[in-house]
Amino acid sequence: MPSFALPEGSAHITPLTAHTDPTGLLATDSLAENPAVRLAEWLLTTPFGLTCTGVLVVGGACLFDERIRKAVAPLWRFATGGLVLVEPGAWDSTWTRPAPHRPENQPMFRGERVPRTRWAKMPGYQRMLIRWGAMLYAWALYMAPWLTLLLSLALLVGIVTTKAVRLIQDRVFNRTMAVFAQGAAVLLDEEGDPRRWIAAPKVRLTWLPVALDPRITQAARKVSPSLEQKLGKLAFPVLRIPLEDDDAKVRVALDAGLINKNLIAELKRLGEARLPEGPWKGVHSEAKLVMEFKHPKRPPADVVYNDDAFHQFPVTEVPIGKSAEGWATLPLAELTPHTVMSATTGWCKTTTANVYLAHVLGNGARAFINDPKRIGFVSAFGNLPNVTIRTTAQGWKTANFEFLSEMERRYELIEKYPEIKENPLDYFQPWFLVNDERGSYVSDLKDLAKAEEEKGLPSTLRWEKKILWQSRAAGMYMLDLAQQANLPVFIDSDGRDQRMARIASGPQTRSSWVMLFPGIAKKSIPVKKGRAVLGIGVDNVTEIQLARITDEKARAYAQAGIAIAERENAARAKRLADLIGGQSASVPPADTTPSPDKIAPSVPGQSLSGGTQAPGGAQAPADHGPLSFAKPDNTAGESGNDTAGVIDIAQVPAQGNPDSDGQQAAATVPQADSEPVPVADELIIGIQAGADYLGMSKDNFERSRRRRPIQGEQRDGIQPAWTGLVLNEWRAQAPRAGAN
């Protein structure tokens, strides 16, 4: 058949079938796009569509035929959440409401259906959702088994975790609030879970420090000081409701019909008495239908010793922490010159002592620290000229004797010049004696006394009793730190009664509380770091938050006090000279409140080499040697740590300033009940002799000595010299120094 070619540039010819539909196919395609036709096709051809069609047909038939309705009813009730395949009874649940409550003691009639299980009491719509969810899960498990199993496992873990948390919370709630909840349930006629009507803070995990027996920490200290510090950080996790928090609240929901005022008042009294971690204060809100229990105003959660506290209080008012009303202080110049603190390891003993020392040293005092732990105060106060740290029993004996000797010297001056008694700090530098780890301190002193064949109470403790009784009038004070207060700590009841400022921090045994606060019911305080009880006098007990300070800041205050002591001691010396010379003692007190950051840490005349110097620039008594003890007729300046009128207990002539006539005062030895006094050790002269004494090599000893100067070092000609006590103290405070 011949083919014909279209002329070039001619238009495209559209087929005739594009404009005509002789077979009717175009109409069929249009009908297939009709939504109604497609819905009908889906209802008649797909499995789910056929199911829906059947449901619609049967449902329509049920509207007109009673027999069909009765036949279909059981299946319908099953699909829509019904429990039984018959008509529901009077005690069955409906589709929207659960089964009505029926008392268990009500008799059951024949044929009466009473649902007993949680499933039977559930509303119908909930059962329907559960059944259809189960069928949907079966379909998903068939279509995508691995994905469904993973999701199922995640859901199962979530459900188990939620149930476990709920169980734990219920258990902690019952353990904490059971006593109150049971009483409140009786008053309010409530049944079931008390958490439905008692709202408390959520359970949380806290770390509770372990209160170790003092014997364990004492044994650990003998092994290694670092081991004791690690034991002090031991804690175990505890799940608890944080009712001790200052903002903790407990709410009790009340019924709208409760209008009995006596019942409401009794509920308030019950909550205030039975809720733990009290005290509590109940407030009834009639509009909100709740009884809310809150803590009264409590001490702040955190207290820091700062310049404000330093400037606000004098040396004899030590700001030890804060109560709900503000700073709580130790009134040393009044009825409480001596303080004792009882706190287990890790409950702020050393921190509190650092606050105490930072305040008094910063205000120009001098301190002696007896530290059985060896490393407790070295970083804060080591190698300071206004602080003497001793870590051995022989050193503690020397410190107590120096303290007692100074007290006796001051008393002789007071006896001759009674006007000093009115304000002793105008004439004497305040001195402080701090005894850490009081239990070990007493035990080691008894061992030393036994080794020296002393009879009865060790002489050091007898001197201490005399200090406790008499030192306040001489401007001398004492602080003792112990793990638990007991009779060996206080020695006797007189020792306890002389320490009228008492601090209890952390877990306290019943006997320790009775020893500290006899006749006062044990006070419940929050178990958290720094919270303590402060007792001033006989029956004044207050909850406080102990102040804290860093070692660096405490050292800065102590260094600032060196210059303050120089200025004040110069004024005291002039005032005392005027008094002894018969002139008026009218020199005004020096300013004692410059800030540490305004005073250079290096003060002229405070060299650490060649012996420790006192704040006034005079040579301070070494660990072994001459002790300050001036006669009353000595007109030399009194600085508290000067060696004016110094006497050697080995009958060495006094060294110091001349009296008003240019002659030295005669030396006298203080008598402490005719007891033996420490005798100066024989000097160890030269580097090699010092190394041999400590069992070190000469090179190691020389390097350690340069790295850490030896406080109390002397000179014998051109060679350095020390006593055995000085070397032992130096090695005890740096046990790793010079290791071979």
C-alpha positions in Angstrom: 0.0 0.0 0.0 1.5 3.3 -1.0 2.5 5.7 1.7 1.9 9.4 1.7 4.2 11.9 3.2 2.8 15.1 4.8 4.0 18.3 3.4 6.8 20.0 5.4 5.4 22.4 8.0 1.8 20.9 8.0 -0.1 20.6 11.3 -0.4 17.3 13.2 -3.6 15.4 12.5 -5.4 14.1 15.6 -6.9 10.6 15.4 -10.7 10.5 15.1 -11.0 8.3 18.2 -9.8 11.2 20.4 -13.1 13.0 19.7 -15.5 10.2 19.3 -16.3 7.2 21.5 -18.2 4.7 19.4 -17.5 1.8 21.8 -18.5 3.7 25.2 -15.1 3.1 26.9 -14.8 6.7 27.9 -18.0 6.7 29.9 -16.9 3.6 31.8 -13.7 5.3 32.9 -15.6 8.3 34.2 -17.9 6.1 36.2 -15.0 4.4 37.9 -13.8 7.7 39.2 -17.1 8.3 41.1 -16.5 8.2 44.9 -19.8 6.4 45.6 -19.0 3.7 43.0 -15.5 3.3 44.5 -16.9 3.0 48.1 -19.4 0.4 46.9 -16.7 -1.6 45.2 -14.6 -1.5 48.4 -17.5 -2.7 50.6 -18.2 -5.6 48.2 -14.7 -6.7 47.3 -12.3 -6.2 50.2 -12.3 -8.4 53.4 -12.6 -5.4 55.8 -15.3 -3.9 53.6 -17.3 -7.1 53.6 -17.0 -7.1 57.5 -18.3 -3.5 57.7 -21.1 -4.4 55.3 -22.1 -7.3 57.4 -22.0 -5.2 60.6 -24.2 -2.6 58.9 -26.6 -5.1 57.6 -26.9 -7.0 60.9 -27.1 -3.7 62.8 -29.9 -2.5 60.6 -31.7 -5.8 61.0 -31.4 -5.5 64.8 -33.4 -2.3 64.7 -36.4 -4.1 63.2 -36.2 -7.7 64.6 -36.1 -8.6 68.3 -34.8 -12.1 67.7 -31.9 -10.9 65.7 -31.1 -8.3 68.3 -31.0 -11.0 71.1 -28.9 -13.2 69.0 -26.3 -10.5 68.2 -26.3 -8.9 71.7 -23.6 -11.2 73.3 -21.2 -10.7 70.4 -21.9 -6.9 70.5 -21.2 -6.7 74.2 -18.0 -8.7 73.8 -16.8 -6.4 71.0 -17.7 -3.2 72.9 -16.3 -4.1 76.3 -19.1 -6.1 78.0 -18.0 -8.7 80.5 -20.8 -11.2 80.2 -22.9 -12.3 77.3 -26.2 -11.7 79.1 -27.9 -8.5 80.4 -25.8 -6.7 83.1 -27.0 -7.0 86.6 -27.4 -4.3 89.3 -23.8 -4.6 90.5 -22.2 -4.8 87.1 -20.3 -1.9 85.5 -21.8 0.0 82.6 -20.1 1.1 79.5 -19.1 4.5 81.0 -19.1 3.9 84.8 -17.3 1.3 86.9 -19.2 -1.2 89.1 -20.7 0.4 92.2 -19.0 -0.1 95.5 -20.4 -2.9 97.5 -19.2 -3.5 101.1 -17.6 -6.8 101.6 -19.7 -7.6 104.6 -23.0 -7.2 102.8 -24.8 -10.6 102.3 -25.1 -11.9 98.7 -28.5 -13.0 97.4 -29.0 -16.0 95.2 -28.3 -15.2 91.6 -26.8 -11.8 92.4 -23.8 -11.1 90.3 -21.2 -9.1 92.2 -17.9 -8.3 90.3 -14.9 -9.0 92.5 -12.0 -8.5 90.2 -10.5 -5.3 88.9 -11.4 -6.4 85.3 -15.0 -7.0 86.2 -15.3 -3.6 87.9 -13.8 -1.8 85.0 -16.0 0.4 82.8 -17.0 -1.1 79.4 -15.1 1.3 77.2 -11.9 0.4 78.9 -12.4 -3.3 78.3 -13.2 -2.5 74.7 -10.0 -0.6 74.2 -8.0 -3.4 75.8 -9.6 -6.1 73.6 -9.2 -4.2 70.4 -5.7 -3.3 71.3 -4.9 -7.0 71.8 -6.4 -7.8 68.3 -4.4 -4.9 66.8 -1.2 -6.2 68.5 -1.8 -9.7 67.1 -2.2 -8.2 63.6 1.0 -6.1 64.0 2.9 -9.2 65.3 1.8 -11.0 62.1 2.7 -8.2 59.7 6.0 -7.0 61.3 7.1 -9.4 64.0 10.6 -8.0 64.7 9.6 -4.4 65.0 6.6 -5.4 67.1 8.8 -7.5 69.5 11.3 -4.6 69.9 8.5 -2.2 70.7 6.9 -4.7 73.1 10.2 -5.2 74.9 10.6 -1.4 75.3 7.1 -1.1 76.6 7.6 -4.0 79.0 10.7 -2.4 80.4 8.9 0.9 80.8 6.0 -0.7 82.6 8.3 -2.7 84.9 10.4 0.3 85.7 7.3 2.4 86.5 5.9 -0.3 88.7 9.2 -0.7 90.5 9.5 3.1 91.1 5.9 3.2 92.3 6.6 0.3 94.7 9.7 1.9 96.0 8.0 5.2 96.5 5.1 3.5 98.3 7.5 1.7 100.6 9.6 4.8 101.4 6.3 6.8 101.9 5.0 4.1 104.3 8.2 3.9 106.2 8.4 7.7 106.6 4.8 8.8 107.0 3.1 5.6 108.3 2.7 6.9 111.9 1.1 10.1 110.8 -0.9 8.6 108.0 -2.5 5.9 110.3 -3.6 8.5 112.8 -4.9 10.9 110.1 -6.8 8.0 108.5 -8.7 7.3 111.7 -9.5 11.0 112.2 -10.7 11.5 108.6 -12.3 8.1 108.1 -10.1 7.5 105.1 -9.4 4.0 103.6 -7.0 2.7 101.1 -3.7 4.2 99.8 -2.9 7.3 101.9 -1.0 8.8 98.9 -4.4 9.5 97.4 -5.0 12.2 100.1 -1.5 12.9 101.4 0.9 14.8 99.1 4.6 14.7 100.2 7.8 15.6 98.3 9.0 13.0 95.8 11.4 10.3 96.9 15.0 11.0 96.0 18.4 9.3 96.4 20.8 10.9 98.9 24.2 9.9 100.3 24.3 9.5 104.0 27.8 9.7 105.6 28.8 6.6 107.7 29.3 7.3 111.4 32.3 5.2 112.2 33.3 4.2 115.7 36.1 6.4 117.1 38.2 3.4 117.7 38.2 2.6 113.9 39.3 6.1 112.9 41.9 6.1 115.6 43.4 2.8 114.3 43.2 4.2 110.7 45.1 7.3 111.8 48.0 5.2 113.2 48.2 3.4 109.8 48.0 6.5 107.6 46.4 10.0 108.0 45.1 9.7 104.4 43.3 6.5 105.2 41.4 8.3 108.0 40.4 11.0 105.5 39.1 8.4 103.1 37.2 6.7 105.8 35.7 10.1 106.7 34.3 10.3 103.1 32.4 7.0 103.3 28.7 7.3 102.6 26.0 4.9 101.5 22.9 5.7 99.2 19.6 6.1 100.9 16.1 6.5 99.3 14.2 9.0 101.4 11.6 11.7 101.2 13.4 15.0 101.7 11.3 16.3 104.5 14.4 18.0 106.0 14.5 20.5 103.2 13.7 24.0 104.3 10.9 24.4 101.7 9.4 20.9 102.2 5.6 20.8 102.4 3.1 18.1 103.3 -0.6 18.5 102.2 -3.6 16.6 103.4 -6.7 16.8 101.2 -9.9 17.3 103.2 -13.5 16.4 102.4 -15.9 19.3 101.6 -18.2 18.0 104.3 -15.6 18.3 107.1 -16.7 21.2 109.2 -15.8 19.9 112.7 -13.3 22.5 114.0 -12.2 20.3 116.8 -11.3 17.5 114.3 -9.3 20.0 112.2 -7.4 21.2 115.2 -6.6 17.6 116.2 -5.4 16.9 112.7 -3.1 19.9 112.9 -1.7 18.8 116.3 -1.2 15.3 115.0 0.8 16.5 112.0 3.0 18.8 114.0 3.7 16.0 116.5 4.2 13.0 114.2 5.7 14.2 111.0 9.4 13.5 110.9 12.2 16.1 110.4 10.2 18.6 112.4 9.4 21.1 113.7 6.3 21.7 111.5 3.6 24.3 111.4 0.1 23.3 110.1 -2.1 25.8 108.3 -5.8 25.0 107.4 -7.1 26.5 104.1 -10.9 26.1 104.2 -11.3 27.5 100.6 -8.8 25.0 99.1 -9.9 22.1 101.4 -6.3 21.3 102.4 -4.3 21.2 105.6 -0.7 22.2 104.7 2.3 21.6 107.0 5.5 23.6 106.5 8.7 24.2 108.4 9.0 27.4 110.4 11.8 29.7 109.5 15.0 27.6 109.6 18.8 28.3 109.2 20.0 29.0 105.7 21.2 26.0 103.7 24.8 27.4 103.3 26.8 29.8 105.3 30.2 31.2 104.3 32.5 33.1 106.7 33.4 36.3 104.9 34.6 39.9 105.5 31.2 41.0 106.8 31.4 38.6 109.7 35.1 39.4 110.3 34.3 43.1 110.6 31.1 42.7 112.5 32.3 40.7 115.5 35.3 41.2 117.8 37.8 38.6 118.7 35.7 37.4 121.7 32.5 37.0 119.6 33.2 34.1 117.2 30.6 33.8 114.5 30.4 30.0 114.2 27.3 29.8 112.0 23.8 31.1 111.4 20.5 30.3 113.0 17.1 31.3 111.6 17.5 34.8 113.2 21.1 35.5 111.9 24.7 34.9 113.0 25.2 32.6 116.0 28.3 33.6 118.0 30.4 32.1 120.8 30.5 34.8 123.6 33.9 33.9 124.9 34.3 36.9 127.2 31.1 36.1 129.0 30.0 32.7 130.4 31.4 30.5 127.7 35.2 31.0 127.3 35.7 27.3 126.4 34.0 25.4 123.6 33.6 21.7 122.7 32.4 20.3 119.4 31.2 16.7 118.9 31.0 15.5 115.3 31.8 12.2 113.6 34.4 12.1 110.9 33.3 14.1 107.8 30.9 16.3 109.7 32.8 19.7 109.6 35.0 19.5 112.7 38.1 20.8 111.0 36.1 23.3 108.9 34.5 24.8 112.0 37.8 25.0 113.8 39.2 26.8 110.7 36.4 29.4 111.0 37.1 29.8 114.7 40.8 30.2 114.2 40.5 32.5 111.1 38.4 34.9 113.1 40.5 35.0 116.3 43.8 35.0 114.5 42.6 37.6 112.0 41.7 39.8 115.0 45.3 39.6 116.4 45.2 36.5 118.6 47.8 33.8 119.0 46.9 30.1 118.7 48.4 26.7 119.8 47.0 23.7 117.9 47.4 20.2 119.2 46.6 18.0 116.2 46.7 14.2 116.5 45.8 13.9 112.8 49.1 15.6 111.9 47.7 17.1 108.6 44.4 18.7 109.7 45.6 22.3 110.0 49.0 22.4 108.2 47.6 23.7 104.8 45.7 26.5 106.5 48.0 27.6 109.3 51.3 25.8 108.9 54.5 27.9 109.3 52.7 31.0 110.4 54.4 32.9 113.2 51.2 33.5 115.2 50.3 29.8 115.1 52.1 26.8 116.7 51.0 23.4 115.5 52.2 20.3 117.5 51.4 16.8 116.5 53.1 14.6 119.1 52.2 13.9 122.7 55.4 15.5 124.0 54.6 18.5 121.9 51.2 18.8 123.4 52.7 18.6 126.8 55.0 21.5 126.0 52.1 23.5 124.4 50.0 23.1 127.6 52.8 24.1 129.8 53.5 27.2 127.7 49.9 28.1 127.9 49.7 27.5 131.7 52.9 29.5 132.3 51.6 32.5 130.4 48.3 32.2 132.3 50.2 32.2 135.7 52.3 35.2 134.6 49.2 37.1 133.7 47.5 36.2 137.0 50.5 37.6 138.9 50.0 40.9 137.1 46.3 40.9 137.7 46.8 40.2 141.4 49.2 43.2 141.7 47.1 45.5 139.4 43.4 44.5 139.9 42.2 47.1 137.3 43.5 44.7 134.6 40.7 42.3 135.5 38.0 44.7 134.2 39.3 44.3 130.6 42.2 41.9 130.4 42.5 42.2 126.6 43.5 45.8 126.9 46.7 44.5 128.5 47.1 40.9 127.2 47.1 39.4 123.7 44.3 36.8 123.5 45.6 33.3 123.4 43.8 30.2 122.1 44.4 26.5 122.6 42.8 24.1 120.1 42.8 20.3 120.8 41.7 18.2 117.8 40.5 14.6 118.0 40.1 14.9 121.7 39.7 11.1 122.2 43.1 10.3 120.6 44.6 13.3 122.3 43.7 12.1 125.8 44.6 8.5 125.0 48.1 9.4 123.8 48.7 11.7 126.7 47.9 8.9 129.1 50.2 6.6 127.2 53.0 9.2 127.5 52.4 9.6 131.2 52.5 5.8 131.6 55.8 5.7 129.7 57.2 8.5 132.0 55.9 6.5 135.0 53.5 9.3 136.2 50.9 8.3 138.7 47.2 9.2 138.5 45.9 11.7 136.0 48.7 12.9 133.6 50.2 16.2 134.5 49.2 17.7 131.1 45.5 17.0 131.8 45.9 18.4 135.4 47.4 21.6 133.9 44.5 21.7 131.4 41.9 21.6 134.3 43.6 24.6 135.9 43.5 26.4 132.5 39.7 25.6 132.2 39.0 27.1 135.6 41.1 30.2 135.5 42.1 31.3 132.0 39.0 33.5 131.1 40.2 36.4 133.3 43.6 36.2 131.6 42.2 36.4 128.1 42.9 32.8 127.2 40.4 30.4 125.7 40.1 26.7 124.6 38.4 24.8 121.8 38.1 21.0 121.9 37.0 18.8 119.0 35.8 15.2 119.5 34.0 12.5 117.5 31.6 11.6 120.3 31.2 13.3 123.6 31.8 10.9 126.5 33.4 10.9 129.9 37.0 10.1 128.7 36.7 13.2 126.5 35.8 15.5 129.3 37.8 13.6 132.0 35.2 14.4 134.6 32.0 16.4 135.1 33.9 19.5 136.1 35.6 19.4 132.7 32.3 19.2 131.0 30.7 22.0 133.0 33.6 24.4 132.2 32.9 24.0 128.5 29.6 25.9 128.4 29.6 26.4 124.6 28.7 23.0 123.0 28.2 22.1 119.3 26.8 18.8 118.2 26.9 18.0 114.4 26.0 14.9 112.5 24.7 11.6 114.0 24.9 11.7 117.8 24.5 8.7 120.1 22.1 9.0 123.0 24.9 9.0 125.5 26.8 11.7 123.6 23.7 14.0 123.6 23.1 13.5 127.3 26.7 14.3 128.0 26.6 17.5 126.0 23.1 18.7 126.9 22.0 17.0 130.2 18.4 17.4 131.0 17.4 18.5 127.4 15.3 16.3 125.1 17.2 15.3 122.0 16.5 17.7 119.2 15.8 16.4 115.7 17.6 18.3 113.0 18.1 17.6 109.3 20.7 15.1 108.5 22.8 17.2 106.1 26.3 18.7 106.0 26.9 21.5 108.3 23.6 21.4 110.2 24.2 21.3 113.9 22.9 22.1 117.4 24.5 24.9 119.4 24.1 25.1 123.1 25.1 28.2 125.0 24.9 27.9 128.8 22.7 25.3 130.5 19.5 25.2 128.6 19.8 27.4 125.5 19.8 25.0 122.5 19.5 26.4 118.9 19.6 24.7 115.4 22.3 26.4 113.3 24.1 25.9 109.9 27.8 25.9 110.6 29.9 28.4 108.6 32.5 27.1 106.2 35.8 28.6 104.9 38.5 27.4 102.5 42.0 26.7 103.7 43.3 29.5 101.5 40.9 32.1 102.9 41.5 31.0 106.5 45.3 31.4 106.0 44.7 34.9 104.5 42.8 36.0 107.6 45.5 34.5 109.9 48.2 36.3 108.0 46.3 39.6 108.2 46.2 39.2 111.9 50.0 39.3 112.2 50.1 43.0 111.5 47.0 43.6 113.7 48.7 41.8 116.5 51.9 44.0 116.1 49.9 47.2 116.3 47.7 46.0 119.2 50.6 44.5 121.2 52.5 47.8 120.9 49.4 49.6 122.4 49.1 47.0 125.1 52.8 47.3 126.0 52.5 51.1 126.4 49.3 50.7 128.4 50.9 48.1 130.7 54.0 50.2 131.1 51.9 53.2 132.0 49.9 51.2 134.5 53.0 49.7 136.2 54.7 53.1 136.1 51.6 54.6 137.9 50.3 56.5 134.9 46.9 56.4 133.5 46.1 53.5 131.2 44.1 55.4 128.8 45.5 54.3 125.4 42.5 53.5 123.2 42.2 50.0 121.7 43.7 49.6 118.3 41.6 49.1 115.2 41.2 45.3 114.7 39.2 45.1 111.6 41.2 45.6 108.4 40.3 43.2 105.6 42.9 40.5 104.8 43.1 41.5 101.2 44.4 45.0 102.2 47.3 43.6 104.2 50.4 42.1 102.6 50.8 38.5 103.7 54.5 39.2 104.3 55.0 41.4 107.3 58.4 42.8 108.3 59.9 41.0 111.3 58.1 37.7 110.7 60.9 35.5 109.5 60.4 31.8 109.7 64.0 31.0 109.8 66.2 31.2 112.8 63.3 30.6 115.2 59.7 31.8 115.1 59.0 35.4 115.9 56.1 36.8 117.8 53.7 39.3 116.2 55.4 42.0 118.1 58.8 41.1 116.5 60.3 39.5 119.6 61.7 36.0 119.6 58.9 33.6 120.4 59.5 30.6 122.7 60.8 27.6 120.7 59.1 24.2 121.0 61.7 23.1 123.5 63.1 26.1 125.2 62.5 29.2 127.3 59.0 30.0 128.2 57.5 33.5 128.6 57.1 34.4 132.3 57.6 38.0 133.4 57.5 39.1 137.0 54.9 41.7 137.9 57.5 44.4 138.5 58.8 44.0 134.9 57.8 47.1 132.9 58.6 45.4 129.6 55.9 45.4 126.9 53.3 42.6 127.1 52.5 41.1 123.7 51.3 37.7 124.8 53.9 36.0 122.7 56.9 38.2 123.4 59.8 36.8 125.4 60.0 39.8 127.6 61.2 38.5 131.0 61.7 35.0 129.5 62.8 32.3 131.9 64.2 29.0 131.0 62.8 26.1 132.9 66.3 24.8 133.1 67.3 28.0 135.1 68.6 29.9 132.1 68.7 33.7 132.7 65.8 35.6 131.2 66.1 37.1 127.8 64.0 40.0 126.5 63.6 43.7 127.0 65.1 45.5 130.0 62.8 46.9 132.6 62.3 50.6 133.4 65.6 50.8 135.2 67.5 49.1 132.4 67.8 45.8 134.4 66.3 42.5 133.5 63.5 41.2 135.7 64.3 38.3 137.9 63.2 34.9 136.6 60.7 32.8 138.4 59.4 29.4 137.4 55.6 29.0 137.5 54.4 26.3 139.8 51.6 24.1 138.5 50.7 22.2 141.7 54.4 21.3 142.2 54.3 19.0 139.1 57.3 18.2 136.9 57.7 20.4 133.9 59.2 19.6 130.5 62.9 20.0 130.3 64.6 21.4 127.3 66.0 18.7 124.9 69.7 18.6 124.0 70.4 20.4 120.8 71.1 18.4 117.6 73.7 20.4 115.7 74.4 20.2 112.0 72.8 18.8 108.9 74.3 15.3 109.3 73.3 15.0 112.9 69.7 16.0 112.0 69.6 13.5 109.2 70.9 10.8 111.5 68.4 11.6 114.2 65.5 11.2 111.7 67.0 8.2 109.9 67.3 10.0 106.6 70.2 10.5 104.2 72.0 13.9 104.4 71.0 14.9 100.9 67.3 14.0 101.4 67.2 15.9 104.7 68.8 19.0 103.1 66.4 19.0 100.2 63.4 18.5 102.5 64.6 21.3 104.8 64.9 23.7 101.9 61.5 22.7 100.5 59.7 22.9 103.9 61.5 25.1 106.5 61.7 23.7 110.0 59.8 25.9 112.4 61.9 26.4 115.6 65.3 26.0 113.9 68.1 27.7 115.8 71.8 28.5 115.0 74.8 27.2 116.8 77.6 29.3 115.4 77.3 28.8 111.7 75.5 25.5 111.8 71.7 25.0 112.1 70.5 23.3 115.3 67.3 21.8 116.5 65.8 19.9 119.4 64.5 16.4 119.0 60.9 17.7 119.6 61.2 20.2 116.8 62.5 17.6 114.3 59.8 15.1 115.3 57.1 17.8 114.9 58.5 18.8 111.5 58.6 15.2 110.3 55.1 14.4 111.7 53.5 17.3 109.8 55.2 16.2 106.6 55.4 12.4 106.8 56.5 12.0 103.2 59.3 14.7 103.4 62.7 13.3 102.9 61.7 9.7 102.2 64.7 7.6 101.3 
